[in-house]
């Protein structure tokens, strides 16, 4: 929020709607790489139609594109299907390419975020109708980046979740892993009593830095996360 010193722009292709912040305008490069990675993925899906429907980990075929390998590895680590990592994987891949032109890059793709930053940033948590929605932020220190911060929800949006968490948030070494792990966390949380054991399970995944879950007025967090309260003026900025 309030990303001082960065230029914001948006690129859209198919279902991918990327909000990007960088030190300079990189819209053309971002669109080029977004189209490349989407073409890699759609080409693979055309040859392997079962890949998109899988709700459990699968293996990538030999010679699969890099983004497909990212998704399958993240899904295997988190115990979910590869498509659970698609938004994070796209943010990660596009962000990685843009870092060649800008040392600071933030890519948000439907609530799934890739960050590489030179100063502390805050990621505000949106949790639908929860009274905690927009009131809590994760403070991201530059030494922790590049980092993925991704969110799943059983009450907000159209993504598939088997649980009822208002927000299931994971910070991990890659956005693909954070996306898959957030889906796994959301699947495990059906009510407040599930929060603590679900967080413990997710934080055991190698590469996960920390996790947070919100159900109504209940919040739990584990791992290497720094939480900050957001005041009313900031939450509307």
C-alpha positions as a printed Julia matrix, in Angstrom:
237×3 Matrix{Float64}:
   0.0     0.0     0.0
   1.08    3.56   -0.79
   4.03    2.27   -2.87
   6.1     5.44   -2.96
   8.71    5.7    -5.68
   7.18    3.04   -7.91
   5.23    3.3   -11.17
   1.97    1.36  -11.39
   0.5    -0.23  -14.51
  -1.84   -3.09  -15.45
  -1.63   -5.81  -18.09
  -4.5    -8.15  -18.91
  -4.52  -11.3   -21.02
  -7.32  -13.85  -20.74
  -7.99  -14.64  -17.09
  -4.73  -13.0   -16.0
  -5.13   -9.45  -14.71
  -1.78   -8.23  -13.37
  -1.36   -5.06  -11.32
   2.36   -4.28  -11.4
   4.56   -1.79   -9.57
   8.15   -1.14  -10.68
  10.67    1.68  -10.82
   9.79    2.4   -14.43
   7.03    1.71  -16.94
   7.43   -1.88  -18.09
   3.98   -2.55  -19.52
   5.19   -3.78  -22.91
   7.7    -6.21  -21.39
   5.13   -7.43  -18.88
   2.57   -8.1   -21.61
   5.16   -9.93  -23.72
   6.1   -12.29  -20.91
   2.53  -12.76  -19.72
   1.56  -13.89  -23.22
   4.58  -16.18  -23.44
   3.86  -17.95  -20.16
   0.15  -18.23  -20.86
   0.95  -19.74  -24.26
   3.28  -22.28  -22.63
   0.56  -23.24  -20.17
  -2.37  -23.36  -22.58
  -0.31  -25.42  -25.03
   0.48  -27.94  -22.31
  -3.16  -28.06  -21.16
  -4.3   -28.78  -24.73
  -2.08  -31.87  -24.78
  -2.8   -32.91  -21.18
  -6.46  -32.07  -20.43
  -6.43  -33.93  -17.11
  -3.86  -31.51  -15.74
  -6.37  -28.68  -15.31
  -8.91  -30.86  -13.49
  -6.48  -32.5   -11.04
  -7.21  -31.72   -7.38
  -4.26  -33.76   -6.16
  -0.54  -33.53   -7.02
   0.52  -34.72  -10.46
   3.88  -35.01  -12.2
   4.87  -32.86  -15.18
   5.74  -34.67  -18.38
   9.36  -34.67  -19.49
  10.1   -31.46  -21.37
   7.18  -29.57  -19.81
   7.48  -25.76  -19.82
   9.04  -24.13  -16.79
   5.77  -22.65  -15.56
   4.19  -26.11  -15.6
   7.08  -27.48  -13.55
   6.68  -24.59  -11.09
   3.01  -25.49  -10.64
   3.53  -29.22  -10.25
   6.36  -28.77   -7.74
   4.31  -26.32   -5.69
   1.26  -28.57   -5.8
   3.29  -31.57   -4.72
   4.79  -29.66   -1.78
   1.37  -28.46   -0.6
  -0.59  -31.61   -1.42
  -2.95  -29.97   -3.92
  -3.52  -29.96   -7.67
  -1.18  -27.91   -9.88
  -3.8   -25.36  -10.94
  -3.92  -24.19   -7.32
  -0.57  -22.51   -8.07
  -1.35  -20.97  -11.47
  -1.91  -17.33  -10.45
   1.13  -17.3    -8.2
   3.27  -19.03  -10.81
   2.38  -16.43  -13.44
   3.08  -13.56  -11.02
   6.41  -15.19  -10.12
   7.53  -15.75  -13.7
   6.53  -12.3   -14.95
   8.01  -10.63  -11.87
  11.26  -12.51  -12.32
  11.59  -11.27  -15.9
  10.83   -7.68  -14.94
  13.52   -7.71  -12.26
  16.06   -7.61  -15.08
  14.88   -4.05  -15.75
  13.88   -2.89  -12.26
  15.38   -3.92   -8.9
  11.98   -3.42   -7.29
   8.97   -5.26   -8.7
   5.59   -6.11   -7.19
   3.16   -8.19   -9.24
  -0.38   -8.84   -7.98
  -2.51  -11.4    -9.8
  -5.96  -11.8    -8.29
  -4.75  -11.53   -4.7
  -1.57  -13.51   -5.28
   1.58  -11.4    -5.04
   5.24  -11.59   -6.02
   7.44   -9.02   -4.25
  11.04   -7.96   -4.72
  11.57   -4.71   -2.85
  14.33   -2.47   -1.55
  12.3    -1.08    1.34
   9.67   -2.31    3.78
   6.21   -2.75    2.24
   2.85   -3.67    3.7
   0.34   -6.12    2.28
  -3.18   -5.52    3.61
  -5.36   -8.6     4.12
  -8.83   -8.52    2.57
 -11.17  -11.01    4.26
 -14.64  -10.26    2.89
 -17.25   -9.64    5.57
 -14.92  -10.41    8.48
 -14.57   -7.45   10.9
 -10.81   -7.93   10.47
 -10.94   -7.33    6.72
  -8.65   -4.49    5.7
  -7.52   -4.03    9.31
  -4.43   -6.25    9.34
  -1.31   -5.99    7.2
   1.79   -8.09    6.74
   4.99   -6.06    6.97
   7.47   -7.31    4.38
  11.11   -6.42    4.98
  13.36   -6.12    1.91
  15.77   -8.81    3.12
  12.88  -11.31    3.05
  12.33  -10.76   -0.67
  11.9   -12.0    -3.33
   8.82  -13.46   -1.7
   5.37  -14.72   -2.57
   2.32  -13.7    -0.52
  -0.88  -15.41   -1.62
  -4.44  -15.65   -0.35
  -7.23  -18.2    -0.68
 -10.79  -17.8     0.57
 -13.86  -19.96    0.95
 -16.15  -16.93    1.23
 -14.69  -14.37   -1.21
 -14.16  -14.67   -4.96
 -14.57  -17.53   -7.39
 -11.51  -19.69   -6.72
 -12.15  -23.25   -5.6
 -11.77  -23.77   -1.84
 -13.01  -26.74    0.16
 -13.02  -24.74    3.41
 -14.72  -21.7     4.91
 -11.86  -19.36    5.78
 -12.49  -15.7     5.04
  -8.77  -15.43    4.29
  -6.01  -18.05    4.22
  -2.7   -16.3     3.61
   0.75  -17.81    3.08
   4.14  -16.17    2.64
   6.7   -18.41    0.94
   9.97  -18.38   -0.98
   8.04  -18.38   -4.27
   4.6   -17.12   -5.26
   3.78  -20.49   -6.83
   4.42  -22.27   -3.53
   2.58  -19.57   -1.55
  -0.44  -19.93   -3.87
  -0.59  -23.73   -3.57
  -0.05  -23.61    0.2
  -2.73  -20.93    0.63
  -5.17  -23.21   -1.18
  -4.19  -26.11    1.08
  -4.63  -23.91    4.17
  -8.02  -22.71    3.0
  -9.13  -26.29    2.39
  -8.26  -27.22    5.98
 -10.07  -24.37    7.74
 -13.82  -24.87    8.19
 -14.17  -23.0    11.47
 -12.19  -21.28   14.25
 -11.16  -24.58   15.86
  -9.33  -25.58   12.67
  -7.08  -22.52   12.54
  -4.25  -23.6    14.85
  -3.76  -27.18   13.57
  -4.08  -26.04    9.95
  -1.44  -23.35   10.38
   0.91  -25.81   12.04
   0.54  -28.21    9.13
   1.14  -25.57    6.48
   4.15  -24.07    8.25
   5.86  -27.47    8.11
   6.04  -27.22    4.32
   9.59  -26.52    3.25
   9.87  -23.02    1.82
   6.86  -21.6     3.69
   7.85  -18.6     5.83
   4.56  -18.19    7.65
   0.78  -18.39    7.4
  -2.31  -16.61    8.64
  -5.99  -17.55    8.7
  -9.11  -15.48    9.41
 -12.58  -16.89   10.15
 -15.03  -14.18   11.14
 -13.58  -12.37   14.15
 -10.97  -15.1    14.74
  -7.39  -14.78   13.53
  -4.37  -17.04   13.89
  -0.82  -16.72   12.59
   2.35  -18.8    12.74
   5.86  -18.54   11.35
   8.01  -15.59   10.38
   5.28  -12.99    9.94
   5.12   -9.42   11.21
   1.53   -8.18   11.6
   0.53   -4.54   11.81
  -2.81   -2.9    12.46
  -4.14   -0.7     9.65
  -6.05    2.45   10.6
  -9.22    3.5     8.83
  -7.61    6.1     6.59
  -4.95    3.68    5.36
  -7.41    0.87    4.61
  -9.16    3.05    2.02
  -5.96    4.25    0.3
